[in-house]
Amino acid sequence: MLIVHGNIKTMEGRDFPDGYVEIRDRKIAALGEMKDCPKAEGQVLDVQGSLVMPGIIEAHCHMGITEEKKGMEGDDCNENVNPVTPYLRAIDAINPMDAAFRDAMQAGITSAMIGPGSANVVGGQFAFVKTHGRCIDDMIVKEPAAMKVAFGENPKVNYSGQGVSPSTRMAIAALLREELTRAEAYRKKREQNKDEETDFRYECWLPVLRGEIPLKAHAHRADDILTAVRIAKEFHLRMTLDHCSEGHLIVEELRAAGFPAIVGPDMASRNKIEVQNMAFKTAGLLAEHGILTAVTTDHPVSKIQFLPICAGLAVKAGMSSEEGLRSITINAAKICGVDDRVGSLAPGKDADIAVFAGNPMEVFTKTLYTLIDGEIVYSSESSDTSF
């Protein structure tokens, strides 16, 4: 396929106001100015000056795990009877038939980081997946992609009435330290003795301890964010700071810590004490101070199709327009550890492309086409999204 006469915004490197993108074998083969466009050998998509950019990325959500319109029957987000469940895998609960996947494609969202919720101190393993498909195994980009941990109100509220820990922030931190200490001991045993019997309970921690994937830390309040930082540094772990609602209050400390942030869902209500200082200005202030920042809907807390609008509201609150687009493309890809495949338009990357009538951060902008792996999965000319 050739996409021609597009306003090509690559998100990394040079842009092409009147350019083309060549797609071969599900990948971007080439892109550049129209004067250098190769002869068409297949389908030609003339977008007539429309914005052509990388598919949008949701860096933190629960799409397909907390299904819309399904109630308890479709809610597999939290195994909330045990505060430490690292061995749970998102891929065993994601339902690609959830209507949110269709909504995502219609908004130009081509991939998402999906995983367990925050009721537990350790919730389980996230997966980074494409938004098009019916079999989750065929949609995976990276799995496991992160290990979910949570601080603050959610674990406290979930377990305070059950007569078991944690009912305090101290216990949350202690349970996580205990788990990481045991996991580290298991890692050392495995390294020292290759014949050591595999322990399912701790094997899931090895990619985290080796630095292959990060902790994905649910933390809203400033003190909870700093507790997450403290523990990650104690155990020398990679980490992403998810939600980071009071990050703007400790921006110098976060810059020094060096962990990236996934900010949001700022479109949601302030329905918990720990989100009282939530504001759209946070993402821009963190980015301004050199912190790698993405924006999230935390779907279904706010709907996934409003992700580009959330980025626009962050721009309205002070973030630069360029950084707003980066927060839902290349920044999100880097934070999720998949920027070798998605997040920008470059030869060799997956042909995940969104075509818009204008800037997607503006509420009236229409999605014209969404391509995933070089296939048109949504067109404004047709309501068919392969479901």
C-alpha positions in Angstrom: 0.0 0.0 0.0 1.0 3.6 -0.6 -0.5 6.5 1.4 0.1 9.6 -0.7 -0.4 13.3 -0.3 -0.4 13.2 3.5 0.7 15.8 6.0 3.2 13.3 7.5 4.0 13.8 11.2 6.6 11.2 12.1 6.9 12.1 15.9 10.6 11.4 15.6 12.8 13.0 12.9 11.7 15.0 9.9 8.1 15.7 8.9 6.7 15.9 5.4 3.9 18.4 4.7 3.2 16.7 1.3 4.5 13.2 1.7 4.0 9.5 1.3 4.2 6.3 3.4 5.0 3.0 1.7 3.9 -0.2 3.4 5.2 -3.7 2.7 4.7 -6.9 4.7 2.9 -5.2 7.6 5.8 -2.7 8.1 6.7 0.8 7.0 9.0 0.3 4.1 9.7 4.0 3.3 8.4 7.5 3.7 9.3 10.9 2.4 8.4 13.8 0.1 5.9 13.2 -2.7 8.6 14.0 -5.3 10.4 10.9 -4.2 7.3 8.6 -4.0 7.9 5.2 -5.7 5.6 3.8 -8.3 2.5 2.2 -6.9 2.5 -1.6 -6.9 -0.7 -2.1 -4.8 -3.4 -0.1 -3.1 -3.1 3.7 -3.2 -4.7 5.7 -0.4 -4.8 9.4 -1.4 -5.5 11.3 1.9 -5.5 14.7 0.2 -3.5 16.7 2.7 -4.9 15.0 5.9 -2.7 14.5 8.9 -0.9 11.1 8.8 0.8 10.1 12.1 1.7 7.1 14.2 -1.3 5.2 15.7 -2.1 6.6 19.1 -1.0 4.6 22.2 -2.8 4.1 25.5 -0.1 3.5 28.1 -2.3 2.3 31.0 -5.8 0.9 30.8 -8.1 -2.1 31.7 -9.8 -2.4 28.4 -11.2 -5.9 27.8 -10.5 -6.9 31.5 -13.2 -4.5 32.9 -15.7 -4.9 30.0 -18.3 -2.3 29.3 -22.0 -3.2 29.9 -21.1 -6.6 31.5 -21.2 -5.9 35.3 -19.6 -8.5 37.6 -19.6 -11.1 34.8 -17.3 -9.0 32.7 -15.1 -7.6 35.4 -11.9 -9.5 35.8 -9.7 -6.6 36.8 -8.9 -7.5 40.5 -8.4 -10.8 42.3 -9.3 -8.9 45.5 -9.0 -11.8 48.0 -5.2 -11.9 48.1 -3.1 -8.8 48.3 -0.1 -10.3 46.5 -0.8 -11.9 43.1 2.2 -11.4 40.8 1.5 -14.6 38.8 -1.7 -13.3 37.3 -1.5 -12.6 33.5 -3.6 -10.0 31.8 -3.7 -12.1 28.6 -5.8 -14.7 30.4 -8.6 -12.1 31.0 -8.5 -9.6 28.1 -11.6 -10.0 25.9 -11.0 -8.5 22.5 -14.7 -8.5 21.9 -15.1 -5.7 24.4 -16.7 -2.8 22.7 -13.9 -0.6 23.9 -11.6 -2.1 21.3 -13.8 -0.9 18.5 -14.0 2.6 20.1 -10.2 2.7 20.3 -9.8 1.9 16.6 -12.3 4.6 15.7 -10.3 7.1 17.6 -7.0 6.1 15.9 -5.7 4.2 18.9 -3.8 1.2 17.6 -2.2 -0.3 20.7 -2.6 -0.3 24.5 -0.9 -1.4 27.7 -3.5 -3.5 29.5 -3.4 -5.2 32.9 -4.9 -5.8 36.3 -6.3 -3.1 38.5 -5.0 -1.6 41.8 -6.9 -3.4 44.5 -3.8 -5.5 45.4 -0.3 -4.5 46.5 0.9 -6.7 43.6 -1.8 -7.1 40.9 -0.1 -9.1 38.2 1.4 -8.8 34.7 0.4 -6.3 32.1 0.5 -7.0 28.3 1.1 -4.5 25.5 -1.3 -5.4 22.6 -2.7 -4.1 19.3 -6.4 -3.0 19.4 -7.4 -5.1 16.4 -8.1 -8.8 16.5 -10.2 -11.5 18.0 -7.5 -13.8 19.5 -5.4 -12.0 22.1 -2.4 -14.3 21.4 -2.3 -12.8 17.9 -2.5 -9.2 19.2 0.4 -9.3 21.6 3.4 -6.9 21.0 5.0 -7.6 24.4 4.0 -9.9 27.2 4.8 -9.7 30.1 5.3 -5.9 29.6 5.2 -4.7 33.3 4.4 -5.9 36.8 1.5 -4.0 38.5 2.0 -2.7 42.0 -0.3 -0.3 43.9 0.1 2.2 46.8 -2.4 4.3 48.7 -6.1 4.1 49.1 -7.0 1.2 46.8 -5.3 -1.6 48.6 -6.1 0.0 52.0 -9.8 0.2 51.2 -10.0 -3.3 49.7 -8.4 -5.1 52.6 -9.3 -2.9 55.6 -12.6 -4.8 56.2 -11.2 -8.3 55.7 -9.2 -8.5 58.8 -5.9 -9.0 56.9 -3.1 -6.7 55.8 -2.8 -4.2 54.4 -4.9 -1.6 56.2 -2.2 1.0 56.3 0.3 2.5 53.9 3.1 1.0 56.1 1.7 -2.5 55.5 1.5 -1.9 51.7 5.2 -1.0 51.6 6.1 -3.9 53.9 4.2 -6.5 51.9 5.9 -5.3 48.7 9.3 -5.4 50.3 8.7 -8.8 51.7 7.6 -10.1 48.2 10.6 -8.5 46.5 13.0 -9.9 49.0 11.7 -13.5 48.5 11.7 -13.1 44.8 15.3 -11.9 44.9 16.3 -14.9 47.0 14.6 -17.2 44.4 16.4 -15.5 41.6 19.8 -16.1 43.3 19.0 -19.7 43.9 18.0 -20.2 40.2 21.2 -18.5 39.0 23.4 -20.6 41.3 21.7 -23.9 40.5 20.3 -24.3 37.0 18.5 -27.4 38.1 16.6 -25.6 40.8 12.9 -26.5 40.6 10.8 -23.8 39.0 8.5 -22.0 41.5 5.5 -20.6 39.7 4.9 -18.2 42.6 8.2 -16.4 42.0 9.2 -17.2 38.4 7.1 -14.2 37.2 9.4 -11.8 39.1 12.5 -12.7 37.1 11.9 -10.3 34.2 11.4 -7.5 36.7 14.5 -8.3 38.7 16.6 -8.6 35.6 15.5 -5.1 34.5 13.6 -6.5 31.4 10.3 -5.0 32.4 9.3 -2.3 34.9 7.2 -2.1 38.0 4.0 -0.4 37.0 3.2 1.6 40.1 -0.3 2.9 40.8 0.4 6.0 42.9 -1.7 9.2 43.2 -0.6 11.1 46.3 2.8 12.7 46.6 3.9 10.5 49.6 2.8 7.3 47.8 4.7 8.3 44.7 7.8 8.8 46.8 7.3 5.5 48.6 7.2 3.8 45.2 10.5 5.6 44.2 12.1 4.6 47.5 11.3 0.9 47.1 12.3 0.8 43.4 15.7 2.3 44.3 16.1 -0.1 47.2 15.8 -3.0 44.9 17.4 -1.4 41.8 14.3 -1.8 39.7 12.9 0.0 36.6 9.5 1.6 37.2 6.8 3.7 35.7 4.8 6.1 37.9 1.2 5.6 36.8 -1.4 8.3 37.6 1.1 10.5 39.4 -1.7 12.9 40.3 0.3 15.0 42.7 3.5 14.8 40.6 3.4 18.5 40.0 3.9 19.0 43.8 7.1 17.1 43.9 8.4 17.7 40.4 12.1 18.4 41.4 12.2 15.1 43.4 10.7 13.2 40.4 13.2 14.7 38.0 16.0 13.6 40.3 14.5 10.1 40.6 14.5 9.7 36.8 11.4 7.5 36.5 8.8 8.2 33.7 5.2 9.1 34.4 1.9 8.1 32.9 -0.5 10.9 34.0 -4.3 10.6 34.4 -7.2 10.0 34.3 -7.7 13.7 34.7 -11.0 13.6 33.0 -12.5 11.5 35.8 -14.1 12.9 39.0 -12.2 13.5 42.2 -14.0 10.6 43.9 -11.1 9.7 46.2 -9.2 11.7 48.8 -5.9 10.9 47.1 -6.9 12.5 43.9 -8.0 15.9 45.3 -5.1 17.7 43.6 -5.6 16.0 40.3 -5.3 18.5 37.4 -4.6 18.6 33.7 -1.6 20.8 34.3 0.4 17.9 35.9 1.5 16.3 32.6 2.8 19.6 31.1 4.7 20.5 34.3 6.4 17.1 34.4 7.3 17.2 30.7 8.6 20.8 31.1 11.0 19.5 33.8 12.4 16.8 31.5 10.4 13.8 32.8 9.3 11.4 30.1 5.5 11.8 30.3 2.5 10.0 28.7 -1.2 10.7 29.2 -3.8 8.0 30.1 -7.5 7.6 30.3 -7.2 4.6 32.7 -10.2 3.2 30.7 -12.9 2.5 31.8 -12.3 5.2 34.5 -12.6 7.6 31.5 -13.3 6.3 28.1 -10.5 5.2 25.9 -11.7 7.0 22.8 -11.2 10.3 24.7 -7.4 9.8 25.0 -6.5 12.3 22.3 -8.9 14.8 23.9 -7.2 14.2 27.3 -3.9 15.1 25.7 -5.5 18.2 24.2 -6.8 19.3 27.6 -3.2 18.8 29.0 -2.1 21.2 26.2 -4.8 23.6 27.1 -3.4 23.5 30.7 0.1 24.4 29.6 1.7 21.4 27.8 3.2 22.2 24.4 1.2 21.0 21.4 4.1 18.9 20.2 4.5 17.3 23.6 0.8 16.6 23.7 1.0 14.5 20.6 4.2 12.8 21.9 2.5 11.9 25.1 0.1 9.6 23.2 2.6 8.3 20.7 6.4 8.1 21.0 6.5 8.9 24.7 4.0 6.3 25.5 5.9 3.8 23.3 9.2 4.5 25.1 7.6 4.2 28.6 6.0 0.9 27.6 9.2 -0.4 26.2 7.9 -0.9 22.6 9.3 2.1 20.7 11.3 -0.3 18.5 8.0 -1.2 16.9 5.4 1.5 17.4 5.1 5.2 18.4 6.6 6.9 15.4 6.7 6.6 11.6 10.0 5.1 10.5 11.2 2.4 8.1 11.1 -1.0 9.8 8.4 -0.1 12.4 4.9 -1.7 12.4 2.6 0.0 10.0 0.3 1.3 12.7 -1.0 4.6 11.3 -3.8 7.0 12.0 -5.1 9.5 9.5 -7.1 12.5 10.8 -8.9 15.4 9.2 -7.1 17.7 11.6 -5.3 17.6 15.0 -6.7 14.7 17.0 -6.4 16.7 20.2 -9.2 18.9 18.9 -12.7 17.7 19.7 -14.2 18.2 16.3 -11.4 16.3 14.4 -12.6 13.2 12.6 -10.6 10.0 12.3 -10.5 9.1 8.6 -8.5 5.9 8.7 -6.9 3.6 11.2 -4.3 1.1 10.0 -2.8 -1.7 12.1 -0.1 -3.8 10.7 -0.7 -2.2 7.3 -4.4 -3.2 7.2 -7.2 -0.6 7.2 -9.2 -1.6 10.3 -11.3 1.5 10.5 -12.5 3.9 7.8 -14.9 6.8 8.3 -16.5 5.8 5.0 -17.7 2.6 6.5 -18.9 1.5 9.9 -17.3 -1.9 9.5 -14.4 -2.4 12.0 -14.1 -6.1 11.5 -16.5 -7.0 14.3 
